[in-house]
């Protein structure tokens, strides 16, 4: 039996295909080697209920993960998975490859992740030829939910919000500056926390403050990454992730400004990955 998964920083979508090809769907928290050890990965995996099957029933596991982009991180992932899926061949891939396969299969174009984090690549005939972005929430992630949310939090922390927006923020979140600082610097997964404020922007689009904030985030995504691909205007651009999905009209408008056509947007890559691995 085959298990296919796509994991971002926030959640993991799992699809199990039994020997007759019937599909079973599951979900769990995100698994990212930048925030997990082999031991915590094993613990998270062991707690997932794959009923009516067990972990020992699996013969192949294809896992696409944020953070699985270098040898050390893949080693951490393999160690954690091997403790739980003891009868399976395990394949750990970067989530960018998963996004590109889900969006293009074996075709060509610019594949983008815009979710909690962000990334992009030039994908040619089924292979990643050039990757720009993906440096994580400290060094990159422009255009992501984290980036948009961080811009909101920064304005609040520095008293740069218009007064009516500041009151709306306080009414909705009831958070003090000290509470925000403690969560960002002392608690786990600060990227998830910051990304949660992107919904504050999404729910208030149409207001000039929020429109300008989101527009600036997407401008930085295009200008730092997309327009630096060779012949970028000759390829279709496709998006995967919650930010790409919910902010699609704004992103399409920004893409048109740079002479780029967005011809496909999906919220999660998992269904496309199931099709690919079938």
Order of alpha helices (4+ residues) and beta strands (2+ residues): beta-beta-beta-alpha-beta-alpha-beta-alpha-beta-beta-beta-alpha-alpha-alpha-alpha-alpha-alpha-alpha-beta-alpha-alpha-beta-alpha
